[in-house]
Amino acid sequence: MEYWHKTFPSPRKFKVVASARKALLNVFWDMKGVVHMEFLEQGQTVNSKQYISTLRALKLRLRHVGHNKDSILQHDNACPLTSPQT
C-alpha cells in the first residue's frame, strides 16, 4: 500500500498497447564476441526442428571461425532444447 498525500498528484495509469512487431533472435557467443545469430520469422517459435537447423548452422559457423572440437555449448532446459531429436 502506498501513501499519497492529498496534495500529491495521483499516479498515472498507462494504457497497455500490443507491440506492432516482435522479433525473436537466437544468439551464440564466446569470450571474443558473437559467433552466430539468427532471427526467426514473425510468429515462428523455437521447436526441435528449428533448433536442430540452428545448431547445424552454428556448427558450420564454428568451423568457419576456427573453433576447436572441444567447444562446450550451454543452454537452458526449455523443451525444444532438451528433446531427444536435438
PDB file with SEQRES, HELIX, SHEET and CRYST1 records, atoms N, CA, C and O in Angstrom:
SEQRES   1 A   86  MET GLU TYR TRP HIS LYS THR PHE PRO SER PRO ARG LYS          
SEQRES   2 A   86  PHE LYS VAL VAL ALA SER ALA ARG LYS ALA LEU LEU ASN          
SEQRES   3 A   86  VAL PHE TRP ASP MET LYS GLY VAL VAL HIS MET GLU PHE          
SEQRES   4 A   86  LEU GLU GLN GLY GLN THR VAL ASN SER LYS GLN TYR ILE          
SEQRES   5 A   86  SER THR LEU ARG ALA LEU LYS LEU ARG LEU ARG HIS VAL          
SEQRES   6 A   86  GLY HIS ASN LYS ASP SER ILE LEU GLN HIS ASP ASN ALA          
SEQRES   7 A   86  CYS PRO LEU THR SER PRO GLN THR                              
HELIX    1 AA1 SER A   48  VAL A   65  1                                  18    
HELIX    2 AA2 CYS A   79  THR A   82  1                                   4    
SHEET    1 AA1 2 LEU A  25  ASP A  30  0                                        
SHEET    2 AA1 2 GLY A  33  PHE A  39 -1                                        
CRYST1    1.000    1.000    1.000  90.00  90.00  90.00 P 1           1          
ATOM      1  N   MET A   1       0.843  -1.179   0.000  1.00  0.00           N  
ATOM      2  CA  MET A   1       0.000   0.000   0.000  1.00  0.00           C  
ATOM      3  C   MET A   1       0.885   1.237   0.000  1.00  0.00           C  
ATOM      4  O   MET A   1       1.848   1.324   0.762  1.00  0.00           O  
ATOM      5  N   GLU A   2       0.558   2.173  -0.844  1.00  0.00           N  
ATOM      6  CA  GLU A   2       1.337   3.399  -0.919  1.00  0.00           C  
ATOM      7  C   GLU A   2       0.611   4.525  -0.199  1.00  0.00           C  
ATOM      8  O   GLU A   2      -0.618   4.565  -0.148  1.00  0.00           O  
ATOM      9  N   TYR A   3       1.386   5.421   0.344  1.00  0.00           N  
ATOM     10  CA  TYR A   3       0.813   6.593   0.997  1.00  0.00           C  
ATOM     11  C   TYR A   3       0.842   7.753   0.020  1.00  0.00           C  
ATOM     12  O   TYR A   3       1.900   8.088  -0.511  1.00  0.00           O  
ATOM     13  N   TRP A   4      -0.281   8.358  -0.218  1.00  0.00           N  
ATOM     14  CA  TRP A   4      -0.366   9.534  -1.084  1.00  0.00           C  
ATOM     15  C   TRP A   4      -1.038  10.658  -0.310  1.00  0.00           C  
ATOM     16  O   TRP A   4      -2.178  10.536   0.139  1.00  0.00           O  
ATOM     17  N   HIS A   5      -0.313  11.739  -0.169  1.00  0.00           N  
ATOM     18  CA  HIS A   5      -0.887  12.914   0.471  1.00  0.00           C  
ATOM     19  C   HIS A   5      -1.864  13.559  -0.500  1.00  0.00           C  
ATOM     20  O   HIS A   5      -1.664  13.486  -1.712  1.00  0.00           O  
ATOM     21  N   LYS A   6      -2.902  14.180   0.005  1.00  0.00           N  
ATOM     22  CA  LYS A   6      -3.918  14.730  -0.895  1.00  0.00           C  
ATOM     23  C   LYS A   6      -3.397  15.849  -1.786  1.00  0.00           C  
ATOM     24  O   LYS A   6      -4.048  16.183  -2.776  1.00  0.00           O  
ATOM     25  N   THR A   7      -2.245  16.442  -1.474  1.00  0.00           N  
ATOM     26  CA  THR A   7      -1.680  17.480  -2.349  1.00  0.00           C  
ATOM     27  C   THR A   7      -0.797  16.882  -3.452  1.00  0.00           C  
ATOM     28  O   THR A   7      -0.429  17.578  -4.398  1.00  0.00           O  
ATOM     29  N   PHE A   8      -0.462  15.606  -3.329  1.00  0.00           N  
ATOM     30  CA  PHE A   8       0.352  14.953  -4.356  1.00  0.00           C  
ATOM     31  C   PHE A   8      -0.523  14.635  -5.570  1.00  0.00           C  
ATOM     32  O   PHE A   8      -1.704  14.326  -5.412  1.00  0.00           O  
ATOM     33  N   PRO A   9       0.037  14.707  -6.770  1.00  0.00           N  
ATOM     34  CA  PRO A   9      -0.749  14.298  -7.938  1.00  0.00           C  
ATOM     35  C   PRO A   9      -0.962  12.781  -7.899  1.00  0.00           C  
ATOM     36  O   PRO A   9      -0.103  12.036  -7.427  1.00  0.00           O  
ATOM     37  N   SER A  10      -2.093  12.346  -8.388  1.00  0.00           N  
ATOM     38  CA  SER A  10      -2.372  10.910  -8.385  1.00  0.00           C  
ATOM     39  C   SER A  10      -1.467  10.212  -9.402  1.00  0.00           C  
ATOM     40  O   SER A  10      -1.090  10.812 -10.408  1.00  0.00           O  
ATOM     41  N   PRO A  11      -1.116   8.954  -9.148  1.00  0.00           N  
ATOM     42  CA  PRO A  11      -0.241   8.246 -10.089  1.00  0.00           C  
ATOM     43  C   PRO A  11      -0.941   8.032 -11.426  1.00  0.00           C  
ATOM     44  O   PRO A  11      -2.148   7.801 -11.485  1.00  0.00           O  
ATOM     45  N   ARG A  12      -0.158   8.114 -12.494  1.00  0.00           N  
ATOM     46  CA  ARG A  12      -0.718   7.935 -13.830  1.00  0.00           C  
ATOM     47  C   ARG A  12      -0.814   6.449 -14.163  1.00  0.00           C  
ATOM     48  O   ARG A  12       0.055   5.656 -13.798  1.00  0.00           O  
ATOM     49  N   LYS A  13      -1.867   6.098 -14.849  1.00  0.00           N  
ATOM     50  CA  LYS A  13      -2.030   4.737 -15.332  1.00  0.00           C  
ATOM     51  C   LYS A  13      -1.886   4.770 -16.841  1.00  0.00           C  
ATOM     52  O   LYS A  13      -2.585   5.509 -17.534  1.00  0.00           O  
ATOM     53  N   PHE A  14      -0.974   3.962 -17.334  1.00  0.00           N  
ATOM     54  CA  PHE A  14      -0.715   3.935 -18.758  1.00  0.00           C  
ATOM     55  C   PHE A  14      -1.491   2.800 -19.405  1.00  0.00           C  
ATOM     56  O   PHE A  14      -1.660   1.732 -18.817  1.00  0.00           O  
ATOM     57  N   LYS A  15      -1.952   3.039 -20.605  1.00  0.00           N  
ATOM     58  CA  LYS A  15      -2.657   2.003 -21.347  1.00  0.00           C  
ATOM     59  C   LYS A  15      -1.635   1.027 -21.914  1.00  0.00           C  
ATOM     60  O   LYS A  15      -0.575   1.427 -22.394  1.00  0.00           O  
ATOM     61  N   VAL A  16      -1.964  -0.233 -21.851  1.00  0.00           N  
ATOM     62  CA  VAL A  16      -1.098  -1.250 -22.422  1.00  0.00           C  
ATOM     63  C   VAL A  16      -1.503  -1.439 -23.881  1.00  0.00           C  
ATOM     64  O   VAL A  16      -2.663  -1.713 -24.188  1.00  0.00           O  
ATOM     65  N   VAL A  17      -0.530  -1.289 -24.768  1.00  0.00           N  
ATOM     66  CA  VAL A  17      -0.777  -1.422 -26.200  1.00  0.00           C  
ATOM     67  C   VAL A  17       0.053  -2.585 -26.715  1.00  0.00           C  
ATOM     68  O   VAL A  17       1.232  -2.712 -26.384  1.00  0.00           O  
ATOM     69  N   ALA A  18      -0.554  -3.416 -27.511  1.00  0.00           N  
ATOM     70  CA  ALA A  18       0.174  -4.549 -28.087  1.00  0.00           C  
ATOM     71  C   ALA A  18       1.277  -4.038 -29.003  1.00  0.00           C  
ATOM     72  O   ALA A  18       1.108  -3.050 -29.718  1.00  0.00           O  
ATOM     73  N   SER A  19       2.396  -4.724 -28.966  1.00  0.00           N  
ATOM     74  CA  SER A  19       3.527  -4.363 -29.809  1.00  0.00           C  
ATOM     75  C   SER A  19       3.166  -4.575 -31.279  1.00  0.00           C  
ATOM     76  O   SER A  19       2.524  -5.561 -31.638  1.00  0.00           O  
ATOM     77  N   ALA A  20       3.583  -3.650 -32.105  1.00  0.00           N  
ATOM     78  CA  ALA A  20       3.287  -3.759 -33.529  1.00  0.00           C  
ATOM     79  C   ALA A  20       4.040  -4.930 -34.154  1.00  0.00           C  
ATOM     80  O   ALA A  20       3.517  -5.602 -35.043  1.00  0.00           O  
ATOM     81  N   ARG A  21       5.267  -5.174 -33.691  1.00  0.00           N  
ATOM     82  CA  ARG A  21       6.060  -6.258 -34.259  1.00  0.00           C  
ATOM     83  C   ARG A  21       7.088  -6.713 -33.234  1.00  0.00           C  
ATOM     84  O   ARG A  21       7.780  -5.899 -32.623  1.00  0.00           O  
ATOM     85  N   LYS A  22       7.175  -8.006 -33.059  1.00  0.00           N  
ATOM     86  CA  LYS A  22       8.170  -8.581 -32.170  1.00  0.00           C  
ATOM     87  C   LYS A  22       9.076  -9.480 -32.988  1.00  0.00           C  
ATOM     88  O   LYS A  22       8.643 -10.088 -33.967  1.00  0.00           O  
ATOM     89  N   ALA A  23      10.315  -9.560 -32.590  1.00  0.00           N  
ATOM     90  CA  ALA A  23      11.265 -10.420 -33.281  1.00  0.00           C  
ATOM     91  C   ALA A  23      11.953 -11.313 -32.261  1.00  0.00           C  
ATOM     92  O   ALA A  23      12.209 -10.901 -31.130  1.00  0.00           O  
ATOM     93  N   LEU A  24      12.250 -12.539 -32.673  1.00  0.00           N  
ATOM     94  CA  LEU A  24      12.961 -13.474 -31.826  1.00  0.00           C  
ATOM     95  C   LEU A  24      14.337 -13.681 -32.426  1.00  0.00           C  
ATOM     96  O   LEU A  24      14.472 -13.932 -33.624  1.00  0.00           O  
ATOM     97  N   LEU A  25      15.345 -13.576 -31.600  1.00  0.00           N  
ATOM     98  CA  LEU A  25      16.725 -13.681 -32.054  1.00  0.00           C  
ATOM     99  C   LEU A  25      17.440 -14.747 -31.250  1.00  0.00           C  
ATOM    100  O   LEU A  25      17.459 -14.693 -30.021  1.00  0.00           O  
ATOM    101  N   ASN A  26      18.030 -15.718 -31.933  1.00  0.00           N  
ATOM    102  CA  ASN A  26      18.904 -16.698 -31.294  1.00  0.00           C  
ATOM    103  C   ASN A  26      20.329 -16.186 -31.436  1.00  0.00           C  
ATOM    104  O   ASN A  26      20.769 -15.863 -32.539  1.00  0.00           O  
ATOM    105  N   VAL A  27      21.050 -16.111 -30.324  1.00  0.00           N  
ATOM    106  CA  VAL A  27      22.420 -15.599 -30.343  1.00  0.00           C  
ATOM    107  C   VAL A  27      23.337 -16.584 -29.638  1.00  0.00           C  
ATOM    108  O   VAL A  27      23.008 -17.094 -28.567  1.00  0.00           O  
ATOM    109  N   PHE A  28      24.484 -16.848 -30.239  1.00  0.00           N  
ATOM    110  CA  PHE A  28      25.520 -17.685 -29.642  1.00  0.00           C  
ATOM    111  C   PHE A  28      26.794 -16.856 -29.609  1.00  0.00           C  
ATOM    112  O   PHE A  28      27.143 -16.209 -30.596  1.00  0.00           O  
ATOM    113  N   TRP A  29      27.486 -16.873 -28.485  1.00  0.00           N  
ATOM    114  CA  TRP A  29      28.697 -16.069 -28.363  1.00  0.00           C  
ATOM    115  C   TRP A  29      29.750 -16.825 -27.579  1.00  0.00           C  
ATOM    116  O   TRP A  29      29.468 -17.814 -26.903  1.00  0.00           O  
ATOM    117  N   ASP A  30      30.969 -16.332 -27.689  1.00  0.00           N  
ATOM    118  CA  ASP A  30      32.072 -16.838 -26.882  1.00  0.00           C  
ATOM    119  C   ASP A  30      32.733 -15.660 -26.187  1.00  0.00           C  
ATOM    120  O   ASP A  30      32.161 -14.571 -26.142  1.00  0.00           O  
ATOM    121  N   MET A  31      33.922 -15.859 -25.648  1.00  0.00           N  
ATOM    122  CA  MET A  31      34.591 -14.774 -24.904  1.00  0.00           C  
ATOM    123  C   MET A  31      34.975 -13.605 -25.803  1.00  0.00           C  
ATOM    124  O   MET A  31      35.129 -12.481 -25.326  1.00  0.00           O  
ATOM    125  N   LYS A  32      35.131 -13.860 -27.094  1.00  0.00           N  
ATOM    126  CA  LYS A  32      35.540 -12.811 -28.023  1.00  0.00           C  
ATOM    127  C   LYS A  32      34.374 -12.013 -28.588  1.00  0.00           C  
ATOM    128  O   LYS A  32      34.572 -10.912 -29.102  1.00  0.00           O  
ATOM    129  N   GLY A  33      33.166 -12.550 -28.501  1.00  0.00           N  
ATOM    130  CA  GLY A  33      32.001 -11.844 -29.031  1.00  0.00           C  
ATOM    131  C   GLY A  33      30.994 -12.799 -29.656  1.00  0.00           C  
ATOM    132  O   GLY A  33      31.029 -14.004 -29.407  1.00  0.00           O  
ATOM    133  N   VAL A  34      30.102 -12.253 -30.467  1.00  0.00           N  
ATOM    134  CA  VAL A  34      29.042 -13.035 -31.098  1.00  0.00           C  
ATOM    135  C   VAL A  34      29.631 -13.948 -32.171  1.00  0.00           C  
ATOM    136  O   VAL A  34      30.393 -13.498 -33.026  1.00  0.00           O  
ATOM    137  N   VAL A  35      29.274 -15.228 -32.121  1.00  0.00           N  
ATOM    138  CA  VAL A  35      29.724 -16.212 -33.101  1.00  0.00           C  
ATOM    139  C   VAL A  35      28.659 -16.414 -34.171  1.00  0.00           C  
ATOM    140  O   VAL A  35      28.977 -16.482 -35.359  1.00  0.00           O  
ATOM    141  N   HIS A  36      27.399 -16.510 -33.760  1.00  0.00           N  
ATOM    142  CA  HIS A  36      26.305 -16.779 -34.705  1.00  0.00           C  
ATOM    143  C   HIS A  36      25.027 -16.154 -34.164  1.00  0.00           C  
ATOM    144  O   HIS A  36      24.750 -16.241 -32.967  1.00  0.00           O  
ATOM    145  N   MET A  37      24.256 -15.533 -35.029  1.00  0.00           N  
ATOM    146  CA  MET A  37      22.944 -15.029 -34.626  1.00  0.00           C  
ATOM    147  C   MET A  37      21.958 -15.267 -35.757  1.00  0.00           C  
ATOM    148  O   MET A  37      22.313 -15.289 -36.936  1.00  0.00           O  
ATOM    149  N   GLU A  38      20.707 -15.443 -35.352  1.00  0.00           N  
ATOM    150  CA  GLU A  38      19.699 -15.834 -36.325  1.00  0.00           C  
ATOM    151  C   GLU A  38      18.337 -15.292 -35.883  1.00  0.00           C  
ATOM    152  O   GLU A  38      17.871 -15.587 -34.782  1.00  0.00           O  
ATOM    153  N   PHE A  39      17.709 -14.503 -36.746  1.00  0.00           N  
ATOM    154  CA  PHE A  39      16.360 -14.006 -36.479  1.00  0.00           C  
ATOM    155  C   PHE A  39      15.350 -15.027 -36.953  1.00  0.00           C  
ATOM    156  O   PHE A  39      15.548 -15.667 -37.985  1.00  0.00           O  
ATOM    157  N   LEU A  40      14.263 -15.187 -36.206  1.00  0.00           N  
ATOM    158  CA  LEU A  40      13.178 -16.066 -36.618  1.00  0.00           C  
ATOM    159  C   LEU A  40      12.102 -15.235 -37.299  1.00  0.00           C  
ATOM    160  O   LEU A  40      11.950 -14.042 -37.037  1.00  0.00           O  
ATOM    161  N   GLU A  41      11.362 -15.894 -38.178  1.00  0.00           N  
ATOM    162  CA  GLU A  41      10.266 -15.238 -38.884  1.00  0.00           C  
ATOM    163  C   GLU A  41       9.182 -14.809 -37.898  1.00  0.00           C  
ATOM    164  O   GLU A  41       9.049 -15.380 -36.816  1.00  0.00           O  
ATOM    165  N   GLN A  42       8.419 -13.809 -38.284  1.00  0.00           N  
ATOM    166  CA  GLN A  42       7.309 -13.327 -37.453  1.00  0.00           C  
ATOM    167  C   GLN A  42       6.358 -14.482 -37.137  1.00  0.00           C  
ATOM    168  O   GLN A  42       5.899 -15.173 -38.045  1.00  0.00           O  
ATOM    169  N   GLY A  43       6.066 -14.690 -35.868  1.00  0.00           N  
ATOM    170  CA  GLY A  43       5.136 -15.728 -35.442  1.00  0.00           C  
ATOM    171  C   GLY A  43       5.759 -17.104 -35.289  1.00  0.00           C  
ATOM    172  O   GLY A  43       5.102 -18.017 -34.788  1.00  0.00           O  
ATOM    173  N   GLN A  44       7.006 -17.281 -35.704  1.00  0.00           N  
ATOM    174  CA  GLN A  44       7.672 -18.577 -35.577  1.00  0.00           C  
ATOM    175  C   GLN A  44       8.187 -18.758 -34.156  1.00  0.00           C  
ATOM    176  O   GLN A  44       8.632 -17.798 -33.528  1.00  0.00           O  
ATOM    177  N   THR A  45       8.127 -19.974 -33.652  1.00  0.00           N  
ATOM    178  CA  THR A  45       8.637 -20.262 -32.316  1.00  0.00           C  
ATOM    179  C   THR A  45       9.780 -21.258 -32.414  1.00  0.00           C  
ATOM    180  O   THR A  45       9.978 -21.884 -33.455  1.00  0.00           O  
ATOM    181  N   VAL A  46      10.524 -21.404 -31.342  1.00  0.00           N  
ATOM    182  CA  VAL A  46      11.624 -22.356 -31.312  1.00  0.00           C  
ATOM    183  C   VAL A  46      11.043 -23.728 -30.982  1.00  0.00           C  
ATOM    184  O   VAL A  46      10.515 -23.950 -29.893  1.00  0.00           O  
ATOM    185  N   ASN A  47      11.150 -24.639 -31.939  1.00  0.00           N  
ATOM    186  CA  ASN A  47      10.767 -26.026 -31.709  1.00  0.00           C  
ATOM    187  C   ASN A  47      11.982 -26.895 -32.021  1.00  0.00           C  
ATOM    188  O   ASN A  47      13.025 -26.381 -32.426  1.00  0.00           O  
ATOM    189  N   SER A  48      11.854 -28.193 -31.838  1.00  0.00           N  
ATOM    190  CA  SER A  48      13.007 -29.087 -32.037  1.00  0.00           C  
ATOM    191  C   SER A  48      13.570 -28.996 -33.442  1.00  0.00           C  
ATOM    192  O   SER A  48      14.784 -28.902 -33.620  1.00  0.00           O  
ATOM    193  N   LYS A  49      12.697 -29.023 -34.443  1.00  0.00           N  
ATOM    194  CA  LYS A  49      13.143 -28.981 -35.843  1.00  0.00           C  
ATOM    195  C   LYS A  49      13.905 -27.681 -36.133  1.00  0.00           C  
ATOM    196  O   LYS A  49      14.962 -27.705 -36.764  1.00  0.00           O  
ATOM    197  N   GLN A  50      13.374 -26.571 -35.677  1.00  0.00           N  
ATOM    198  CA  GLN A  50      14.026 -25.276 -35.911  1.00  0.00           C  
ATOM    199  C   GLN A  50      15.348 -25.201 -35.162  1.00  0.00           C  
ATOM    200  O   GLN A  50      16.330 -24.680 -35.692  1.00  0.00           O  
ATOM    201  N   TYR A  51      15.388 -25.718 -33.931  1.00  0.00           N  
ATOM    202  CA  TYR A  51      16.611 -25.643 -33.129  1.00  0.00           C  
ATOM    203  C   TYR A  51      17.712 -26.519 -33.715  1.00  0.00           C  
ATOM    204  O   TYR A  51      18.885 -26.149 -33.676  1.00  0.00           O  
ATOM    205  N   ILE A  52      17.343 -27.677 -34.255  1.00  0.00           N  
ATOM    206  CA  ILE A  52      18.330 -28.535 -34.915  1.00  0.00           C  
ATOM    207  C   ILE A  52      18.933 -27.814 -36.117  1.00  0.00           C  
ATOM    208  O   ILE A  52      20.138 -27.893 -36.354  1.00  0.00           O  
ATOM    209  N   SER A  53      18.092 -27.112 -36.872  1.00  0.00           N  
ATOM    210  CA  SER A  53      18.573 -26.324 -38.009  1.00  0.00           C  
ATOM    211  C   SER A  53      19.543 -25.233 -37.536  1.00  0.00           C  
ATOM    212  O   SER A  53      20.570 -24.992 -38.171  1.00  0.00           O  
ATOM    213  N   THR A  54      19.217 -24.591 -36.442  1.00  0.00           N  
ATOM    214  CA  THR A  54      20.088 -23.552 -35.886  1.00  0.00           C  
ATOM    215  C   THR A  54      21.421 -24.140 -35.435  1.00  0.00           C  
ATOM    216  O   THR A  54      22.472 -23.543 -35.666  1.00  0.00           O  
ATOM    217  N   LEU A  55      21.383 -25.313 -34.791  1.00  0.00           N  
ATOM    218  CA  LEU A  55      22.624 -25.949 -34.338  1.00  0.00           C  
ATOM    219  C   LEU A  55      23.517 -26.352 -35.507  1.00  0.00           C  
ATOM    220  O   LEU A  55      24.742 -26.266 -35.421  1.00  0.00           O  
ATOM    221  N   ARG A  56      22.894 -26.795 -36.604  1.00  0.00           N  
ATOM    222  CA  ARG A  56      23.692 -27.134 -37.798  1.00  0.00           C  
ATOM    223  C   ARG A  56      24.366 -25.891 -38.375  1.00  0.00           C  
ATOM    224  O   ARG A  56      25.533 -25.935 -38.765  1.00  0.00           O  
ATOM    225  N   ALA A  57      23.631 -24.795 -38.427  1.00  0.00           N  
ATOM    226  CA  ALA A  57      24.217 -23.537 -38.913  1.00  0.00           C  
ATOM    227  C   ALA A  57      25.327 -23.074 -37.971  1.00  0.00           C  
ATOM    228  O   ALA A  57      26.354 -22.565 -38.420  1.00  0.00           O  
ATOM    229  N   LEU A  58      25.124 -23.249 -36.682  1.00  0.00           N  
ATOM    230  CA  LEU A  58      26.151 -22.878 -35.697  1.00  0.00           C  
ATOM    231  C   LEU A  58      27.405 -23.729 -35.885  1.00  0.00           C  
ATOM    232  O   LEU A  58      28.520 -23.217 -35.800  1.00  0.00           O  
ATOM    233  N   LYS A  59      27.228 -25.025 -36.140  1.00  0.00           N  
ATOM    234  CA  LYS A  59      28.369 -25.921 -36.347  1.00  0.00           C  
ATOM    235  C   LYS A  59      29.208 -25.470 -37.539  1.00  0.00           C  
ATOM    236  O   LYS A  59      30.437 -25.449 -37.469  1.00  0.00           O  
ATOM    237  N   LEU A  60      28.532 -25.105 -38.643  1.00  0.00           N  
ATOM    238  CA  LEU A  60      29.256 -24.607 -39.814  1.00  0.00           C  
ATOM    239  C   LEU A  60      29.987 -23.309 -39.501  1.00  0.00           C  
ATOM    240  O   LEU A  60      31.121 -23.104 -39.934  1.00  0.00           O  
ATOM    241  N   ARG A  61      29.335 -22.442 -38.753  1.00  0.00           N  
ATOM    242  CA  ARG A  61      29.938 -21.160 -38.388  1.00  0.00           C  
ATOM    243  C   ARG A  61      31.161 -21.361 -37.497  1.00  0.00           C  
ATOM    244  O   ARG A  61      32.172 -20.679 -37.662  1.00  0.00           O  
ATOM    245  N   LEU A  62      31.068 -22.296 -36.555  1.00  0.00           N  
ATOM    246  CA  LEU A  62      32.206 -22.577 -35.674  1.00  0.00           C  
ATOM    247  C   LEU A  62      33.394 -23.105 -36.466  1.00  0.00           C  
ATOM    248  O   LEU A  62      34.540 -22.764 -36.175  1.00  0.00           O  
ATOM    249  N   ARG A  63      33.121 -23.935 -37.467  1.00  0.00           N  
ATOM    250  CA  ARG A  63      34.207 -24.412 -38.334  1.00  0.00           C  
ATOM    251  C   ARG A  63      34.836 -23.240 -39.080  1.00  0.00           C  
ATOM    252  O   ARG A  63      36.057 -23.163 -39.221  1.00  0.00           O  
ATOM    253  N   HIS A  64      33.989 -22.329 -39.556  1.00  0.00           N  
ATOM    254  CA  HIS A  64      34.467 -21.179 -40.333  1.00  0.00           C  
ATOM    255  C   HIS A  64      35.349 -20.250 -39.501  1.00  0.00           C  
ATOM    256  O   HIS A  64      36.360 -19.755 -39.999  1.00  0.00           O  
ATOM    257  N   VAL A  65      34.984 -20.010 -38.251  1.00  0.00           N  
ATOM    258  CA  VAL A  65      35.764 -19.093 -37.417  1.00  0.00           C  
ATOM    259  C   VAL A  65      36.921 -19.790 -36.711  1.00  0.00           C  
ATOM    260  O   VAL A  65      37.710 -19.136 -36.029  1.00  0.00           O  
ATOM    261  N   GLY A  66      37.031 -21.117 -36.866  1.00  0.00           N  
ATOM    262  CA  GLY A  66      38.189 -21.830 -36.364  1.00  0.00           C  
ATOM    263  C   GLY A  66      38.120 -22.292 -34.919  1.00  0.00           C  
ATOM    264  O   GLY A  66      39.157 -22.403 -34.264  1.00  0.00           O  
ATOM    265  N   HIS A  67      36.942 -22.561 -34.411  1.00  0.00           N  
ATOM    266  CA  HIS A  67      36.839 -23.108 -33.053  1.00  0.00           C  
ATOM    267  C   HIS A  67      37.243 -24.571 -33.074  1.00  0.00           C  
ATOM    268  O   HIS A  67      37.047 -25.266 -34.071  1.00  0.00           O  
ATOM    269  N   ASN A  68      37.807 -25.032 -31.970  1.00  0.00           N  
ATOM    270  CA  ASN A  68      38.206 -26.435 -31.911  1.00  0.00           C  
ATOM    271  C   ASN A  68      37.014 -27.325 -31.558  1.00  0.00           C  
ATOM    272  O   ASN A  68      35.925 -26.833 -31.264  1.00  0.00           O  
ATOM    273  N   LYS A  69      37.234 -28.644 -31.590  1.00  0.00           N  
ATOM    274  CA  LYS A  69      36.155 -29.592 -31.337  1.00  0.00           C  
ATOM    275  C   LYS A  69      35.779 -29.668 -29.865  1.00  0.00           C  
ATOM    276  O   LYS A  69      34.765 -30.279 -29.527  1.00  0.00           O  
ATOM    277  N   ASP A  70      36.560 -29.070 -28.989  1.00  0.00           N  
ATOM    278  CA  ASP A  70      36.298 -29.135 -27.555  1.00  0.00           C  
ATOM    279  C   ASP A  70      35.387 -28.011 -27.070  1.00  0.00           C  
ATOM    280  O   ASP A  70      35.260 -27.800 -25.864  1.00  0.00           O  
ATOM    281  N   SER A  71      34.752 -27.289 -27.990  1.00  0.00           N  
ATOM    282  CA  SER A  71      33.837 -26.217 -27.592  1.00  0.00           C  
ATOM    283  C   SER A  71      32.658 -26.802 -26.827  1.00  0.00           C  
ATOM    284  O   SER A  71      32.178 -27.890 -27.145  1.00  0.00           O  
ATOM    285  N   ILE A  72      32.195 -26.070 -25.816  1.00  0.00           N  
ATOM    286  CA  ILE A  72      31.071 -26.509 -24.997  1.00  0.00           C  
ATOM    287  C   ILE A  72      29.903 -25.572 -25.247  1.00  0.00           C  
ATOM    288  O   ILE A  72      30.054 -24.350 -25.227  1.00  0.00           O  
ATOM    289  N   LEU A  73      28.732 -26.160 -25.482  1.00  0.00           N  
ATOM    290  CA  LEU A  73      27.518 -25.386 -25.691  1.00  0.00           C  
ATOM    291  C   LEU A  73      26.661 -25.491 -24.435  1.00  0.00           C  
ATOM    292  O   LEU A  73      26.300 -26.589 -24.013  1.00  0.00           O  
ATOM    293  N   GLN A  74      26.343 -24.368 -23.851  1.00  0.00           N  
ATOM    294  CA  GLN A  74      25.491 -24.347 -22.665  1.00  0.00           C  
ATOM    295  C   GLN A  74      24.185 -23.653 -23.032  1.00  0.00           C  
ATOM    296  O   GLN A  74      24.197 -22.559 -23.597  1.00  0.00           O  
ATOM    297  N   HIS A  75      23.068 -24.281 -22.716  1.00  0.00           N  
ATOM    298  CA  HIS A  75      21.766 -23.677 -22.986  1.00  0.00           C  
ATOM    299  C   HIS A  75      20.811 -24.031 -21.860  1.00  0.00           C  
ATOM    300  O   HIS A  75      21.110 -24.889 -21.028  1.00  0.00           O  
ATOM    301  N   ASP A  76      19.678 -23.378 -21.835  1.00  0.00           N  
ATOM    302  CA  ASP A  76      18.721 -23.630 -20.747  1.00  0.00           C  
ATOM    303  C   ASP A  76      17.985 -24.944 -20.984  1.00  0.00           C  
ATOM    304  O   ASP A  76      18.254 -25.645 -21.959  1.00  0.00           O  
ATOM    305  N   ASN A  77      17.064 -25.270 -20.097  1.00  0.00           N  
ATOM    306  CA  ASN A  77      16.378 -26.561 -20.182  1.00  0.00           C  
ATOM    307  C   ASN A  77      14.977 -26.452 -20.772  1.00  0.00           C  
ATOM    308  O   ASN A  77      14.075 -27.178 -20.353  1.00  0.00           O  
ATOM    309  N   ALA A  78      14.783 -25.562 -21.732  1.00  0.00           N  
ATOM    310  CA  ALA A  78      13.495 -25.451 -22.418  1.00  0.00           C  
ATOM    311  C   ALA A  78      13.231 -26.724 -23.211  1.00  0.00           C  
ATOM    312  O   ALA A  78      14.171 -27.364 -23.681  1.00  0.00           O  
ATOM    313  N   CYS A  79      11.985 -27.093 -23.364  1.00  0.00           N  
ATOM    314  CA  CYS A  79      11.606 -28.367 -24.008  1.00  0.00           C  
ATOM    315  C   CYS A  79      12.247 -28.600 -25.366  1.00  0.00           C  
ATOM    316  O   CYS A  79      12.783 -29.687 -25.583  1.00  0.00           O  
ATOM    317  N   PRO A  80      12.229 -27.630 -26.313  1.00  0.00           N  
ATOM    318  CA  PRO A  80      12.835 -27.902 -27.623  1.00  0.00           C  
ATOM    319  C   PRO A  80      14.335 -28.151 -27.536  1.00  0.00           C  
ATOM    320  O   PRO A  80      14.905 -28.824 -28.395  1.00  0.00           O  
ATOM    321  N   LEU A  81      14.972 -27.616 -26.510  1.00  0.00           N  
ATOM    322  CA  LEU A  81      16.430 -27.739 -26.410  1.00  0.00           C  
ATOM    323  C   LEU A  81      16.839 -29.055 -25.773  1.00  0.00           C  
ATOM    324  O   LEU A  81      17.998 -29.454 -25.892  1.00  0.00           O  
ATOM    325  N   THR A  82      15.933 -29.735 -25.107  1.00  0.00           N  
ATOM    326  CA  THR A  82      16.260 -30.979 -24.435  1.00  0.00           C  
ATOM    327  C   THR A  82      15.540 -32.177 -25.033  1.00  0.00           C  
ATOM    328  O   THR A  82      15.578 -33.261 -24.450  1.00  0.00           O  
ATOM    329  N   SER A  83      14.891 -32.019 -26.166  1.00  0.00           N  
ATOM    330  CA  SER A  83      14.171 -33.133 -26.792  1.00  0.00           C  
ATOM    331  C   SER A  83      15.163 -34.175 -27.284  1.00  0.00           C  
ATOM    332  O   SER A  83      16.313 -33.833 -27.562  1.00  0.00           O  
ATOM    333  N   PRO A  84      14.754 -35.447 -27.404  1.00  0.00           N  
ATOM    334  CA  PRO A  84      15.659 -36.498 -27.876  1.00  0.00           C  
ATOM    335  C   PRO A  84      16.232 -36.221 -29.275  1.00  0.00           C  
ATOM    336  O   PRO A  84      17.389 -36.552 -29.533  1.00  0.00           O  
ATOM    337  N   GLN A  85      15.443 -35.620 -30.182  1.00  0.00           N  
ATOM    338  CA  GLN A  85      15.944 -35.329 -31.523  1.00  0.00           C  
ATOM    339  C   GLN A  85      17.093 -34.321 -31.469  1.00  0.00           C  
ATOM    340  O   GLN A  85      18.066 -34.460 -32.210  1.00  0.00           O  
ATOM    341  N   THR A  86      16.997 -33.329 -30.619  1.00  0.00           N  
ATOM    342  CA  THR A  86      18.039 -32.312 -30.507  1.00  0.00           C  
ATOM    343  C   THR A  86      19.298 -32.933 -29.955  1.00  0.00           C  
ATOM    344  O   THR A  86      20.303 -32.243 -29.782  1.00  0.00           O  
TER     345      THR A  86                                                      
END                                                                             
